[in-house]
Amino acid sequence: MSERFFLYDDIEETRTRFVSFMGENQRFDLAIVNSSRYYGKLLVLDVQSSRFAIIGSDDLEEPGYIEHAYQLEAEEAEELRSFLHEIV
């Protein structure tokens, strides 16, 4: 068996916020991880859908980014985007 080749293997202190809220059409259960790994962006995990994305303010302005990353319809994506604008 050949030796394992690591691209990186780091341990880092992070801050994680767990938040759950009910939108008009959907419940969101999120784990929001703040780390220096992603250059000031947040790792946002949607526990309900098992989807995640690395999100910064520029990503929130990108048309269709939230819809694609979390496989949401426009209305649900706007609810999530609105919340994320408050914390990013």
LUMTI-929516 format. One record per residue (C-alpha): residue number from 1; residue in three letters; x, y, z. Coordinates in Angstrom, 3 decimals, decimal comma, m for minus. Last residue first. Layout:
// LUMTI-929516
<r NUM; "Ala"; <X; Y; Z>>,
...
This chain:
// LUMTI-929516
<r 88; "Val"; <m22,630; 38,008; 7,018>>,
<r 87; "Ile"; <m25,163; 37,823; 9,865>>,
<r 86; "Glu"; <m28,132; 39,940; 8,775>>,
<r 85; "His"; <m27,654; 39,231; 5,055>>,
<r 84; "Leu"; <m27,884; 35,537; 5,962>>,
<r 83; "Phe"; <m31,442; 35,981; 7,221>>,
<r 82; "Ser"; <m32,569; 37,716; 4,010>>,
<r 81; "Arg"; <m30,810; 35,104; 1,894>>,
<r 80; "Leu"; <m32,651; 32,312; 3,713>>,
<r 79; "Glu"; <m36,019; 33,941; 3,122>>,
<r 78; "Glu"; <m35,050; 34,773; m0,476>>,
<r 77; "Ala"; <m34,079; 31,151; m1,079>>,
<r 76; "Glu"; <m37,517; 30,015; 0,091>>,
<r 75; "Glu"; <m39,228; 32,318; m2,421>>,
<r 74; "Ala"; <m36,869; 31,471; m5,302>>,
<r 73; "Glu"; <m37,197; 27,697; m4,935>>,
<r 72; "Leu"; <m34,445; 25,982; m3,025>>,
<r 71; "Gln"; <m31,739; 23,463; m3,979>>,
<r 70; "Tyr"; <m29,430; 24,680; m1,195>>,
<r 69; "Ala"; <m26,423; 25,674; m3,310>>,
<r 68; "His"; <m28,460; 26,364; m6,457>>,
<r 67; "Glu"; <m31,104; 28,621; m4,948>>,
<r 66; "Ile"; <m28,489; 30,344; m2,780>>,
<r 65; "Tyr"; <m26,329; 31,130; m5,821>>,
<r 64; "Gly"; <m29,170; 32,033; m8,206>>,
<r 63; "Pro"; <m28,063; 35,622; m8,776>>,
<r 62; "Glu"; <m24,814; 36,439; m6,923>>,
<r 61; "Glu"; <m25,556; 39,123; m4,322>>,
<r 60; "Leu"; <m25,507; 36,652; m1,430>>,
<r 59; "Asp"; <m22,208; 35,295; m2,740>>,
<r 58; "Asp"; <m20,571; 38,727; m2,473>>,
<r 57; "Ser"; <m21,642; 38,989; 1,169>>,
<r 56; "Gly"; <m19,814; 35,775; 1,981>>,
<r 55; "Ile"; <m20,981; 32,189; 1,900>>,
<r 54; "Ile"; <m19,279; 28,806; 1,835>>,
<r 53; "Ala"; <m22,093; 26,393; 1,109>>,
<r 52; "Phe"; <m23,824; 23,436; 2,712>>,
<r 51; "Arg"; <m26,465; 20,838; 2,021>>,
<r 50; "Ser"; <m27,745; 18,049; 4,293>>,
<r 49; "Ser"; <m31,328; 19,186; 3,605>>,
<r 48; "Gln"; <m32,509; 19,593; 7,206>>,
<r 47; "Val"; <m29,038; 20,361; 8,644>>,
<r 46; "Asp"; <m28,482; 23,323; 6,342>>,
<r 45; "Leu"; <m24,774; 24,006; 6,783>>,
<r 44; "Val"; <m23,371; 27,506; 6,342>>,
<r 43; "Leu"; <m19,570; 27,786; 6,208>>,
<r 42; "Leu"; <m18,989; 31,496; 6,631>>,
<r 41; "Lys"; <m16,698; 33,754; 4,618>>,
<r 40; "Gly"; <m13,851; 35,738; 6,152>>,
<r 39; "Tyr"; <m11,095; 34,156; 4,083>>,
<r 38; "Tyr"; <m12,469; 30,596; 4,171>>,
<r 37; "Arg"; <m10,068; 28,941; 6,638>>,
<r 36; "Ser"; <m10,285; 31,751; 9,213>>,
<r 35; "Ser"; <m13,331; 30,008; 10,632>>,
<r 34; "Asn"; <m16,930; 30,875; 11,460>>,
<r 33; "Val"; <m19,281; 27,930; 11,196>>,
<r 32; "Ile"; <m23,017; 28,494; 10,839>>,
<r 31; "Ala"; <m25,107; 25,423; 11,649>>,
<r 30; "Leu"; <m28,590; 25,911; 10,267>>,
<r 29; "Asp"; <m32,054; 24,496; 10,799>>,
<r 28; "Phe"; <m34,415; 26,268; 8,391>>,
<r 27; "Arg"; <m38,164; 25,639; 8,431>>,
<r 26; "Gln"; <m40,068; 26,229; 5,228>>,
<r 25; "Asn"; <m42,949; 28,101; 3,656>>,
<r 24; "Glu"; <m43,288; 31,471; 5,400>>,
<r 23; "Gly"; <m39,942; 31,056; 7,137>>,
<r 22; "Met"; <m39,463; 29,206; 10,404>>,
<r 21; "Phe"; <m36,202; 29,627; 12,234>>,
<r 20; "Ser"; <m33,463; 27,440; 13,655>>,
<r 19; "Val"; <m30,004; 28,644; 14,601>>,
<r 18; "Phe"; <m26,820; 26,898; 15,632>>,
<r 17; "Arg"; <m23,783; 29,163; 15,778>>,
<r 16; "Thr"; <m20,320; 27,644; 15,480>>,
<r 15; "Arg"; <m17,033; 29,319; 16,378>>,
<r 14; "Thr"; <m13,898; 27,610; 15,127>>,
<r 13; "Glu"; <m10,501; 26,605; 16,523>>,
<r 12; "Glu"; <m8,378; 25,022; 13,806>>,
<r 11; "Ile"; <m6,823; 21,649; 13,165>>,
<r 10; "Asp"; <m5,027; 21,246; 9,866>>,
<r 9; "Asp"; <m4,344; 18,307; 7,566>>,
<r 8; "Tyr"; <m3,477; 19,570; 4,113>>,
<r 7; "Leu"; <m2,965; 18,187; 0,623>>,
<r 6; "Phe"; <m2,207; 14,863; 2,276>>,
<r 5; "Phe"; <m0,503; 12,063; 0,320>>,
<r 4; "Arg"; <m1,113; 8,638; 1,901>>,
<r 3; "Glu"; <1,832; 6,242; 1,532>>,
<r 2; "Ser"; <1,369; 3,415; m0,922>>,
<r 1; "Met"; <0,000; 0,000; 0,000>>,
